[in-house]
């Protein structure tokens, strides 16, 4: 019998995630000035992730201080690992500065709007980082393959998209686009894992199941999309995600290289003395406490 992956057992991914976070946090206090970093051949995943997350914090502070606008698009096959990378990026960051946009299917009202309108409303303001977990490229992928748009709407998207992105970039937005590529065998393993593991079952949607019937159609749509929208000013970057952990590290390292930032040393803060406590608090018995079962 083939050996089960650790994350296939119920709760395995949760335990692995908690252990990863705990290990990472013990290194954060060692943050130093940014220097060129070359990972060793026998690198340890958590140590490298921690190094990159420290750099993400520095980048966040630089974006906030200099009022930069950063927009990152994550596209790719189902189960290609987009969500895992996004989680590792957002984990150490301030949610008021870095936010994730994952829009559901358009409403009737939105279907009557300019196609890019609902995405434009989510673009970053000054001092903000926005991560799109799927984006306006839905039209070139799922909408094209599943027949949710007309041929005319599809052709118009391929024509207008490079112009739209050029507008964004010329307005001052740093736009970075990633396509996560996973081979057929690895995607099959991840689909099976999602079907068996109750912790991951929610990740498998009806559309994911249906997409398996259109594997070649999706491949054709992806190739056309990349050919038509990979421009000099707004290129696509393909992430090999057959190995999830390596793909996370590679993507975060590349993202850091595309956003110009410097280390900002936090100012030293002197805590003021606490207000003298002459206030008489109500009895604890008058309050409802959460039962301490742990």
Backbone bond lengths (Angstrom), bond angles and torsions (degrees), N, CA, C in turn:
res aa  C-N    CA-C-N  psi(-1)  N-CA   C-N-CA  omega(-1)  CA-C   N-CA-C  phi
1 X - - - 1.476 - - 1.519 109.07 -
2 X 1.334 116.29 134.81 1.464 120.23 -179.21 1.518 109.80 -65.46
3 X 1.319 114.94 142.00 1.460 120.83 -179.83 1.517 110.40 -69.21
4 X 1.327 116.52 131.31 1.461 120.38 -179.10 1.519 110.58 -74.33
5 X 1.341 115.76 144.28 1.451 119.94 171.86 1.522 108.41 -66.76
6 X 1.330 116.12 149.69 1.454 120.25 -179.98 1.519 111.75 -57.42
7 X 1.351 116.80 -39.68 1.459 120.71 -175.00 1.518 112.91 -77.72
8 X 1.353 118.15 -5.43 1.456 120.13 -179.32 1.526 111.01 -77.48
9 X 1.335 117.75 -25.48 1.449 120.26 -179.96 1.506 109.92 -74.04
10 X 1.326 116.63 150.20 1.469 120.53 -178.69 1.523 110.12 -57.98
11 X 1.313 116.33 123.53 1.458 121.15 179.73 1.510 113.96 86.20
12 X 1.342 117.01 -6.32 1.467 119.54 -176.81 1.509 113.22 -60.17
13 X 1.343 116.30 -43.55 1.466 119.66 -178.39 1.524 110.49 -66.99
14 X 1.334 117.15 -39.07 1.461 120.95 179.73 1.525 110.27 -62.61
15 X 1.343 116.35 -44.93 1.459 120.31 179.93 1.528 111.05 -64.40
16 X 1.330 115.75 -42.18 1.461 120.20 -179.92 1.523 110.73 -64.14
17 X 1.334 115.60 -40.15 1.467 120.87 -179.39 1.528 110.63 -65.69
18 X 1.340 116.81 -43.12 1.463 121.06 -179.57 1.530 110.85 -64.68
19 X 1.330 115.72 -41.67 1.466 119.60 178.77 1.523 111.18 -65.18
20 X 1.324 116.34 -39.67 1.461 121.43 178.89 1.522 110.77 -61.48
21 X 1.341 116.00 -45.17 1.468 120.36 -179.92 1.522 111.05 -64.25
22 X 1.347 116.39 -44.43 1.465 120.14 -178.79 1.523 111.43 -61.78
23 X 1.331 116.24 -41.54 1.462 119.74 178.92 1.520 111.22 -66.14
24 X 1.327 115.65 -39.07 1.460 119.70 -178.14 1.515 111.55 -65.57
25 X 1.325 117.53 -41.80 1.454 120.80 -174.17 1.523 112.86 -62.91
26 X 1.327 117.18 -29.78 1.457 118.42 -178.44 1.528 112.26 -69.53
27 X 1.344 117.27 -15.93 1.458 120.37 179.94 1.526 112.73 -93.75
28 X 1.328 117.78 -17.61 1.456 120.32 -171.75 1.518 112.62 -59.74
29 X 1.323 116.85 -31.98 1.452 119.65 -177.77 1.533 111.81 -67.28
30 X 1.329 117.08 -15.12 1.458 121.56 -178.30 1.526 113.37 -87.88
31 X 1.330 116.90 8.95 1.460 120.27 -177.04 1.517 111.78 -57.50
32 X 1.317 116.19 128.49 1.460 122.38 178.23 1.515 109.46 -123.40
33 X 1.322 115.58 -174.08 1.459 121.32 -179.95 1.533 110.29 -65.03
34 X 1.325 115.53 145.75 1.458 120.27 -178.22 1.518 111.65 -65.11
35 X 1.309 116.21 128.47 1.458 122.09 175.55 1.524 107.59 -137.50
36 X 1.341 117.33 156.27 1.467 119.38 177.05 1.529 110.84 -54.14
37 X 1.310 116.20 133.70 1.464 120.25 -174.98 1.522 110.57 -123.83
38 X 1.319 115.93 124.49 1.461 121.76 175.84 1.523 107.44 -116.10
39 X 1.327 118.11 115.11 1.470 119.36 -177.96 1.523 111.22 -66.08
40 X 1.323 117.06 142.22 1.472 119.87 177.24 1.519 110.52 -69.68
41 X 1.329 115.80 161.84 1.473 119.88 -179.45 1.524 111.72 -60.64
42 X 1.316 116.70 -40.30 1.474 120.95 -178.61 1.530 109.99 -99.67
43 X 1.334 116.14 45.85 1.463 120.32 -176.08 1.523 111.36 -62.96
44 X 1.339 114.54 153.33 1.455 121.66 174.86 1.521 107.79 -102.42
45 X 1.319 114.97 129.78 1.465 120.91 -172.93 1.529 112.58 -54.84
46 X 1.332 117.15 -49.64 1.461 120.18 -175.22 1.521 111.21 -64.42
47 X 1.331 117.21 -39.17 1.463 119.90 179.56 1.526 110.99 -64.82
48 X 1.326 116.66 -42.29 1.470 119.76 178.91 1.525 110.88 -68.05
49 X 1.333 116.84 -40.71 1.461 120.31 177.99 1.526 110.44 -61.21
50 X 1.329 115.80 -41.80 1.465 120.03 179.46 1.516 111.08 -62.06
51 X 1.323 116.23 -45.13 1.471 120.08 178.08 1.530 110.25 -56.72
52 X 1.335 116.22 -45.34 1.461 120.38 -178.13 1.527 111.55 -68.39
53 X 1.342 117.16 -36.53 1.462 119.40 179.55 1.526 111.60 -69.12
54 X 1.311 116.49 -33.38 1.472 119.61 174.22 1.526 109.59 -63.08
55 X 1.335 115.64 -41.96 1.469 119.23 178.54 1.534 110.80 -66.43
56 X 1.338 116.82 -34.76 1.465 119.83 176.85 1.525 110.77 -62.15
57 X 1.332 117.05 -38.45 1.462 120.76 177.57 1.523 110.31 -63.19
58 X 1.328 116.27 -42.44 1.472 120.31 177.89 1.526 110.29 -63.31
59 X 1.334 115.74 -42.09 1.457 119.62 178.87 1.528 110.62 -62.92
60 X 1.331 116.13 -42.70 1.461 120.55 178.82 1.526 110.89 -57.45
61 X 1.333 117.01 -46.28 1.464 120.46 -178.42 1.529 110.95 -65.53
62 X 1.329 116.27 -35.27 1.471 119.94 178.05 1.533 110.36 -68.23
63 X 1.341 115.94 -41.87 1.471 120.54 178.01 1.525 110.17 -60.59
64 X 1.321 116.19 -43.82 1.465 120.85 -179.86 1.531 111.21 -66.38
65 X 1.325 116.21 -47.08 1.468 121.06 -176.45 1.523 111.71 -64.51
66 X 1.333 116.78 -39.33 1.467 120.99 -176.36 1.526 113.18 -98.33
67 X 1.334 116.41 6.03 1.467 122.62 176.38 1.532 111.94 54.63
68 X 1.343 114.60 44.51 1.465 119.96 176.33 1.526 109.53 -78.61
69 X 1.317 116.29 160.59 1.466 122.42 176.76 1.526 107.60 -122.78
70 X 1.327 116.39 112.87 1.464 121.21 -175.49 1.526 109.28 -116.94
71 X 1.319 115.97 127.86 1.470 122.29 179.49 1.526 108.25 -127.36
72 X 1.321 116.33 121.84 1.468 121.19 -178.54 1.519 108.88 -120.42
73 X 1.333 115.98 128.60 1.466 122.25 -179.41 1.529 109.29 -106.02
74 X 1.334 115.29 131.37 1.463 121.68 177.65 1.526 108.31 -117.71
75 X 1.318 115.48 114.19 1.459 121.84 177.52 1.525 108.58 -127.14
76 X 1.332 116.14 166.84 1.459 118.92 177.73 1.513 111.72 153.74
77 X 1.308 114.92 178.19 1.464 121.34 178.02 1.524 110.13 -63.22
78 X 1.336 116.39 158.36 1.464 120.71 172.49 1.523 108.50 -61.54
79 X 1.338 116.50 139.69 1.475 123.68 179.03 1.527 112.23 66.07
80 X 1.331 116.68 24.16 1.471 119.56 -179.91 1.525 112.43 -84.87
81 X 1.337 118.11 -10.14 1.463 119.92 175.92 1.515 115.22 105.39
82 X 1.327 117.68 13.24 1.472 120.40 179.93 1.527 111.59 -60.59
83 X 1.338 114.96 -47.01 1.461 119.58 -177.00 1.513 113.32 -61.97
84 X 1.338 116.39 -37.51 1.462 120.21 179.74 1.512 112.32 -64.26
85 X 1.321 116.24 -40.31 1.473 120.26 178.26 1.526 109.99 -66.99
86 X 1.329 116.05 -44.48 1.467 119.77 -179.32 1.528 110.43 -59.89
87 X 1.327 117.41 -40.47 1.469 120.56 178.93 1.520 111.34 -61.96
88 X 1.331 116.01 -42.77 1.477 118.87 -178.29 1.524 111.57 -69.81
89 X 1.315 117.64 -26.84 1.469 120.51 176.89 1.522 110.01 -74.22
90 X 1.323 116.61 -44.06 1.466 119.52 -174.12 1.523 113.28 -79.94
91 X 1.328 118.21 -22.84 1.469 121.41 -175.49 1.533 113.81 -47.08
92 X 1.346 119.27 -52.48 1.467 118.66 -175.03 1.529 113.60 -89.71
93 X 1.330 118.24 -1.26 1.458 120.34 -170.62 1.523 112.90 -97.50
94 X 1.332 114.53 161.48 1.462 122.62 179.83 1.537 108.85 -78.09
95 X 1.342 118.46 119.21 1.474 119.70 -178.03 1.529 113.37 -64.13
96 X 1.331 117.58 -14.12 1.463 119.76 175.94 1.530 111.28 -79.41
97 X 1.328 115.86 -16.11 1.460 120.44 179.69 1.529 110.86 -106.79
98 X 1.326 116.18 -42.43 1.468 121.08 -179.26 1.522 109.28 -113.21
99 X 1.326 117.21 119.86 1.460 120.48 -179.90 1.529 110.75 -130.71
100 X 1.318 114.45 155.00 1.466 121.82 -179.57 1.521 109.01 -103.98
101 X 1.327 116.30 136.40 1.461 122.31 175.90 1.527 108.19 -115.48
102 X 1.322 115.99 118.28 1.475 121.79 177.52 1.523 106.79 -134.71
103 X 1.309 115.51 86.82 1.464 120.42 -174.33 1.530 112.03 -75.55
104 X 1.310 115.22 144.16 1.470 120.30 175.50 1.531 108.69 -82.99
105 X 1.316 116.34 -175.59 1.469 120.45 179.61 1.526 109.68 -59.41
106 X 1.324 117.97 144.76 1.473 120.38 -177.94 1.524 112.62 -63.54
107 X 1.331 115.66 145.93 1.461 121.28 176.17 1.526 108.90 -77.67
108 X 1.317 115.06 173.65 1.466 119.60 178.00 1.526 110.43 -59.96
109 X 1.338 116.36 -40.55 1.465 120.60 179.07 1.524 110.72 -64.05
110 X 1.353 116.44 -43.39 1.462 120.46 -178.37 1.521 111.87 -66.93
111 X 1.329 116.35 -31.64 1.464 118.90 178.62 1.523 111.88 -65.78
112 X 1.333 116.57 -20.76 1.455 120.32 178.52 1.519 113.75 -92.78
113 X 1.350 116.53 2.74 1.459 121.10 -179.60 1.529 110.98 -94.79
114 X 1.328 115.44 170.63 1.464 121.28 167.61 1.524 107.50 -54.74
115 X 1.324 117.87 134.31 1.458 120.01 -170.84 1.527 112.76 -53.98
116 X 1.320 118.47 -42.79 1.468 121.51 -175.13 1.533 113.11 -79.33
117 X 1.327 117.63 -4.24 1.469 120.84 -169.80 1.523 113.37 -60.73
118 X 1.331 117.16 -46.46 1.468 118.28 -176.30 1.530 111.94 -71.39
119 X 1.317 116.49 -23.85 1.468 119.35 175.63 1.521 110.92 -79.87
120 X 1.323 116.26 -37.56 1.464 120.82 179.33 1.525 110.88 -60.71
121 X 1.333 116.33 -33.14 1.469 120.39 179.44 1.522 112.42 -65.40
122 X 1.343 117.14 -18.86 1.467 121.42 -177.63 1.530 113.07 -101.04
123 X 1.306 118.07 1.46 1.469 120.92 -177.50 1.528 111.46 -64.27
124 X 1.335 117.89 154.08 1.467 120.00 -175.64 1.523 113.76 -69.09
125 X 1.320 114.67 143.31 1.456 121.44 169.09 1.527 107.48 -88.64
126 X 1.325 116.97 176.78 1.468 120.92 179.09 1.531 109.96 -59.57
127 X 1.337 116.28 132.05 1.455 120.95 179.68 1.509 114.17 80.14
128 X 1.332 117.10 24.65 1.461 120.61 -174.82 1.528 111.39 -132.78
129 X 1.336 115.58 148.25 1.462 123.21 174.98 1.521 107.55 -118.08
130 X 1.325 117.17 126.92 1.469 121.24 179.25 1.525 108.89 -120.95
131 X 1.331 115.58 128.32 1.464 122.16 178.52 1.527 108.32 -109.53
132 X 1.327 117.35 115.79 1.458 121.86 178.62 1.531 109.65 -89.90
133 X 1.329 116.46 112.24 1.462 121.81 173.23 1.532 106.18 -87.43
134 X 1.309 115.78 88.15 1.463 127.30 -164.74 1.524 107.62 74.69
135 X 1.321 115.57 156.62 1.454 118.70 -167.20 1.523 110.68 -154.19
136 X 1.342 115.22 -154.67 1.463 119.67 177.03 1.520 112.43 -62.84
137 X 1.324 117.24 -11.56 1.469 120.07 177.92 1.527 112.62 -74.19
138 X 1.331 117.53 -0.63 1.465 119.82 171.60 1.525 111.05 -54.40
139 X 1.326 115.88 -35.09 1.467 119.16 -177.85 1.521 111.64 -65.01
140 X 1.317 117.36 -33.74 1.469 120.41 -179.28 1.517 112.10 -84.32
141 X 1.354 116.50 -10.86 1.458 120.07 -178.34 1.506 112.43 -113.20
142 X 1.332 115.95 -95.58 1.458 120.55 -173.45 1.531 112.38 -61.39
143 X 1.333 118.05 -38.84 1.470 118.86 -178.65 1.526 111.03 -66.97
144 X 1.318 116.50 -38.59 1.458 120.69 178.67 1.524 111.26 -67.31
145 X 1.327 116.06 -48.10 1.464 120.65 -174.71 1.531 111.93 -70.09
146 X 1.338 116.39 -41.64 1.465 120.10 -175.18 1.530 113.13 -89.91
147 X 1.335 116.75 1.81 1.458 119.82 175.89 1.519 114.70 76.89
148 X 1.352 117.13 26.44 1.459 120.75 -179.93 1.525 112.62 -85.04
149 X 1.319 117.50 -2.32 1.461 121.11 175.32 1.530 108.27 -138.85
150 X 1.315 116.55 160.55 1.465 121.01 179.70 1.526 109.74 -82.87
151 X 1.323 116.45 164.60 1.469 120.45 176.21 1.520 110.60 -59.43
152 X 1.313 116.78 -37.66 1.466 120.95 -179.60 1.529 110.87 -66.30
153 X 1.338 117.16 -42.55 1.472 121.12 178.19 1.522 110.55 -64.14
154 X 1.321 116.12 -38.35 1.472 121.22 179.18 1.525 110.91 -64.87
155 X 1.326 116.59 -48.01 1.469 120.25 -179.94 1.530 111.22 -63.44
156 X 1.328 115.99 -38.52 1.462 120.25 179.17 1.538 110.44 -65.20
157 X 1.334 116.04 -37.10 1.469 118.99 177.49 1.526 111.10 -62.32
158 X 1.325 116.98 -47.53 1.464 120.39 -179.35 1.532 111.44 -61.94
159 X 1.313 116.74 -31.21 1.469 120.34 177.64 1.537 111.23 -75.49
160 X 1.345 116.10 -44.37 1.458 120.89 -171.62 1.523 113.76 -82.50
161 X 1.339 117.13 -28.92 1.469 120.30 -173.35 1.525 113.60 -57.09
162 X 1.349 119.97 -49.78 1.473 119.00 178.49 1.528 112.50 -59.95
163 X 1.329 117.22 -34.06 1.464 120.57 178.68 1.526 110.73 -69.87
164 X 1.334 115.85 -41.34 1.471 121.35 177.67 1.530 110.23 -60.11
165 X 1.336 116.52 -46.69 1.459 119.97 -178.42 1.526 111.92 -68.70
166 X 1.307 116.81 -35.13 1.464 119.56 175.90 1.527 110.44 -62.38
167 X 1.342 115.83 -39.65 1.462 120.74 176.83 1.530 110.89 -60.43
168 X 1.330 116.09 -45.22 1.464 120.59 -179.46 1.523 110.92 -60.72
169 X 1.317 115.82 -46.59 1.466 120.72 -177.09 1.523 110.66 -65.84
170 X 1.316 117.05 -41.45 1.464 120.02 -179.80 1.529 111.99 -71.03
171 X 1.342 116.60 -17.69 1.463 119.99 176.20 1.527 111.46 -83.05
172 X 1.351 116.63 -6.10 1.467 120.17 177.15 1.511 114.95 111.93
173 X 1.326 118.21 0.69 1.467 120.98 179.30 1.525 109.73 -80.60
174 X 1.325 115.98 132.59 1.470 121.57 172.20 1.526 106.08 -86.40
175 X 1.334 116.90 107.83 1.469 122.51 -175.33 1.525 109.99 -106.79
176 X 1.335 116.05 124.02 1.465 121.71 -179.08 1.523 108.03 -128.45
177 X 1.340 116.91 130.15 1.469 121.33 -174.40 1.530 110.35 -120.95
178 X 1.354 115.19 127.14 1.464 120.86 179.08 1.532 110.83 -118.85
179 X 1.328 114.78 135.82 1.463 121.25 170.73 1.527 107.61 -114.34
180 X 1.342 116.74 121.61 1.462 121.65 -178.95 1.524 109.45 -93.28
181 X 1.320 115.03 120.29 1.455 121.87 -175.62 1.531 109.94 -108.49
182 X 1.329 116.48 129.11 1.462 121.40 178.70 1.522 108.00 -132.98
183 X 1.341 116.36 141.12 1.457 118.25 -178.44 1.531 111.55 -75.46
184 X 1.325 115.78 163.75 1.470 121.57 -173.60 1.526 112.25 -58.10
185 X 1.342 116.06 -43.96 1.461 120.05 -175.31 1.527 111.59 -65.91
186 X 1.352 116.18 -43.38 1.464 119.86 -178.85 1.526 110.82 -67.99
187 X 1.328 116.90 -37.92 1.463 118.93 177.87 1.526 110.56 -63.85
188 X 1.336 117.00 -38.80 1.464 120.94 178.48 1.524 110.25 -61.84
189 X 1.342 116.70 -42.87 1.467 121.08 178.45 1.529 110.29 -60.17
190 X 1.330 116.48 -43.29 1.468 120.22 -178.04 1.521 111.73 -69.62
191 X 1.338 117.52 -35.76 1.461 120.48 175.91 1.531 110.38 -63.19
192 X 1.335 116.22 -45.94 1.458 120.38 -179.66 1.525 110.53 -62.28
193 X 1.324 115.50 -39.23 1.463 120.65 179.04 1.527 110.65 -63.13
194 X 1.321 116.60 -41.46 1.469 120.55 179.60 1.522 111.13 -66.37
195 X 1.330 117.08 -32.84 1.455 120.42 179.62 1.523 111.28 -70.69
196 X 1.329 117.64 -34.84 1.463 121.72 -175.68 1.524 113.72 -88.45
197 X 1.332 116.56 -29.44 1.461 120.62 -171.67 1.526 110.44 -95.69
198 X 1.349 118.24 114.66 1.475 120.09 -178.58 1.523 113.36 -62.82
199 X 1.331 117.64 -23.84 1.464 120.82 178.18 1.522 110.68 -69.38
200 X 1.344 116.43 -29.57 1.465 120.87 -176.70 1.529 113.40 -106.45
201 X 1.336 116.07 -4.24 1.469 119.43 -172.63 1.532 112.61 -58.05
202 X 1.333 116.82 -33.60 1.471 120.46 -177.96 1.524 112.33 -63.40
203 X 1.343 116.27 -22.33 1.464 120.08 -178.36 1.532 112.34 -71.70
204 X 1.326 116.76 -16.20 1.465 120.94 -175.24 1.523 109.29 -97.25
205 X 1.316 116.21 104.48 1.466 121.05 -178.02 1.525 110.84 -95.54
206 X 1.324 114.99 168.38 1.459 119.81 176.41 1.514 111.66 -61.27
207 X 1.339 115.95 -34.60 1.462 120.26 178.94 1.529 110.94 -67.87
208 X 1.344 116.72 -34.23 1.471 120.30 176.99 1.530 110.24 -62.71
209 X 1.334 115.69 -42.64 1.461 120.58 179.58 1.527 109.97 -63.61
210 X 1.324 115.87 -45.94 1.462 120.81 -178.27 1.529 111.34 -64.52
211 X 1.344 116.93 -33.18 1.468 120.53 -177.18 1.526 112.26 -63.42
212 X 1.345 116.76 -24.27 1.464 119.93 179.30 1.526 111.41 -64.17
213 X 1.331 116.70 -27.39 1.458 120.16 178.47 1.527 111.58 -74.66
214 X 1.335 115.83 -12.88 1.468 120.49 -174.41 1.535 111.50 -122.80
215 X 1.319 116.58 35.70 1.462 120.65 -175.38 1.525 111.39 -56.42
216 X 1.320 116.74 -48.81 1.469 121.00 -177.84 1.528 110.20 -67.42
217 X 1.331 116.93 -39.08 1.467 120.69 178.86 1.530 110.64 -60.95
218 X 1.341 116.44 -41.65 1.464 120.37 178.44 1.527 110.73 -65.90
219 X 1.322 116.55 -39.60 1.468 120.05 178.48 1.520 110.61 -61.81
220 X 1.328 115.62 -44.53 1.467 120.32 179.14 1.537 110.58 -63.35
221 X 1.331 116.53 -43.26 1.467 120.98 -179.27 1.534 110.81 -64.95
222 X 1.329 115.89 -40.16 1.470 119.77 179.22 1.520 111.05 -64.56
223 X 1.318 117.10 -44.13 1.465 120.54 -179.14 1.530 110.89 -63.39
224 X 1.322 117.05 -40.25 1.465 120.64 177.75 1.524 110.49 -65.81
225 X 1.323 116.01 -43.06 1.464 121.39 -179.65 1.529 111.31 -59.80
226 X 1.315 116.34 -47.70 1.463 119.79 179.96 1.526 111.14 -64.13
227 X 1.323 116.48 -40.42 1.467 120.22 -179.04 1.527 111.55 -64.23
228 X 1.341 116.83 -37.45 1.461 121.14 -174.26 1.533 113.15 -87.24
229 X 1.326 117.97 -24.37 1.474 119.72 -172.42 1.527 113.68 -118.92
230 X 1.320 117.37 3.69 1.472 120.77 174.99 1.523 107.27 -86.89
231 X 1.324 116.85 97.51 1.461 121.29 -175.56 1.522 110.38 -113.56
232 X 1.304 115.40 166.13 1.461 120.01 -179.53 1.522 111.16 -62.04
233 X 1.329 116.11 -39.80 1.460 120.17 -177.05 1.532 111.73 -80.95
234 X 1.354 116.34 -25.09 1.473 120.43 -178.15 1.529 109.96 -138.94
235 X 1.338 116.48 75.23 1.473 119.76 -175.73 1.524 112.86 -80.28
236 X 1.328 115.17 160.09 1.456 122.06 171.20 1.525 109.00 -91.97
237 X 1.324 116.63 143.89 1.461 122.27 172.79 1.525 107.77 -119.27
238 X 1.333 116.48 121.90 1.461 121.70 -177.17 1.523 109.43 -92.80
239 X 1.342 115.82 129.13 1.470 122.03 179.15 1.518 108.51 -106.61
240 X 1.320 116.76 121.27 1.463 121.19 174.45 1.526 107.73 -75.30
241 X 1.335 116.77 111.07 1.466 119.64 -173.28 1.529 112.79 -113.44
242 X 1.325 117.00 26.44 1.466 119.08 175.28 1.532 110.68 -61.90
243 X 1.339 116.32 -34.99 1.466 122.30 173.97 1.526 106.68 -107.10
244 X 1.340 117.08 108.89 1.460 120.84 -171.71 1.531 112.83 -61.40
245 X 1.310 116.56 -43.49 1.474 118.82 -176.20 1.523 111.39 -67.26
246 X 1.331 116.34 -42.50 1.464 119.06 178.49 1.519 111.07 -65.55
247 X 1.331 116.62 -37.89 1.467 119.53 -179.76 1.522 111.06 -64.99
248 X 1.333 117.07 -36.08 1.466 120.10 177.49 1.524 110.37 -62.59
249 X 1.320 115.80 -48.62 1.463 119.91 -178.70 1.524 110.93 -63.41
250 X 1.336 116.64 -45.04 1.471 120.51 -178.48 1.522 111.66 -62.76
251 X 1.329 116.33 -41.62 1.465 119.90 -177.76 1.529 110.90 -68.29
252 X 1.337 117.06 -45.30 1.467 119.67 -179.02 1.523 110.44 -64.98
253 X 1.336 117.18 -41.35 1.465 120.19 178.50 1.526 110.48 -61.53
254 X 1.324 116.31 -40.87 1.470 119.85 179.93 1.523 110.54 -67.83
255 X 1.329 116.97 -42.59 1.464 120.89 178.24 1.529 110.56 -56.77
256 X 1.316 116.42 -44.44 1.468 120.62 179.47 1.533 111.54 -61.94
257 X 1.327 115.73 -33.03 1.464 119.58 -179.04 1.524 112.03 -74.45
258 X 1.346 117.05 -19.19 1.468 120.36 -176.80 1.531 113.30 -94.60
259 X 1.324 116.87 -9.20 1.469 120.59 177.86 1.519 108.26 -112.48
260 X 1.328 118.22 112.49 1.469 120.02 -179.19 1.526 110.62 -68.40
261 X 1.327 117.50 118.64 1.461 120.54 -179.49 1.526 109.65 -146.95
262 X 1.303 114.81 160.06 1.459 121.82 175.77 1.510 108.22 -129.96
263 X 1.318 114.88 162.76 1.456 120.10 179.53 1.523 109.70 -72.76
264 X 1.310 116.51 132.96 1.459 121.70 175.74 1.522 107.93 -114.27
265 X 1.306 116.80 114.92 1.459 119.45 178.05 1.527 109.23 -75.48
266 X 1.314 117.68 128.25 1.466 118.59 178.82 1.522 111.24 -66.63
267 X 1.324 115.69 143.65 1.476 119.07 179.52 1.524 108.57 -69.72
268 X 1.313 115.86 149.45 1.456 120.00 178.18 1.517 109.06 -74.56
269 X 1.300 114.78 134.58 1.470 120.71 -177.04 1.522 109.70 -114.37
270 X 1.326 114.98 132.04 1.465 119.60 174.88 1.520 107.63 -103.12
271 X 1.309 115.33 119.26 1.459 118.81 -177.63 1.527 109.93 -71.60
272 X 1.336 118.04 130.38 1.468 120.38 177.36 1.520 109.83 -72.17
273 X 1.337 116.83 155.50 1.476 118.15 177.69 1.515 110.67 -64.32
274 X 1.321 115.35 146.84 1.459 119.60 178.95 1.514 110.85 -70.04
275 X 1.306 116.14 147.64 1.457 121.50 177.11 1.524 109.60 -59.35
276 X 1.309 116.70 138.41 1.465 120.01 -179.71 1.528 109.02 -62.36
277 X 1.316 114.25 141.39 1.455 119.67 -171.36 1.522 110.63 -98.78
278 X 1.337 115.85 87.20 1.464 119.37 174.97 1.526 110.72 -109.13
279 X 1.346 113.64 10.32 1.467 119.37 -179.98 1.523 109.31 -87.41
280 X 1.326 116.53 131.69 1.458 121.47 179.47 1.521 108.88 -92.24
281 X 1.319 115.45 114.27 1.456 120.72 -176.63 1.529 111.46 -80.15
282 X 1.345 116.36 155.77 1.485 118.78 177.44 1.528 110.51 -68.15
283 X 1.320 115.19 160.36 1.462 119.86 -179.78 1.527 109.94 -63.68
284 X 1.340 115.61 142.52 1.465 120.29 179.48 1.526 111.25 -62.69
285 X 1.314 116.74 -26.67 1.469 120.30 -179.13 1.528 111.84 -67.65
286 X 1.346 117.11 -14.53 1.465 120.47 -179.99 1.526 112.09 -86.11
287 X 1.342 116.74 -2.65 1.464 120.81 -176.93 1.529 110.76 -112.29
288 X 1.315 115.35 152.54 1.464 120.60 177.75 1.521 109.80 -95.73
289 X 1.306 118.10 116.71 1.455 123.14 -178.98 1.538 110.40 -101.66
290 X 1.301 115.19 146.17 1.463 120.28 173.55 1.530 108.30 -67.55
291 X 1.317 118.16 130.73 1.478 120.22 179.37 1.536 111.43 -56.76
292 X 1.309 116.76 134.81 1.478 121.81 179.83 1.525 108.37 -91.47
293 X 1.322 115.16 84.95 1.466 119.74 -178.52 1.525 111.73 -89.88
294 X 1.343 116.87 -6.53 1.462 120.57 178.53 1.524 110.06 -114.50
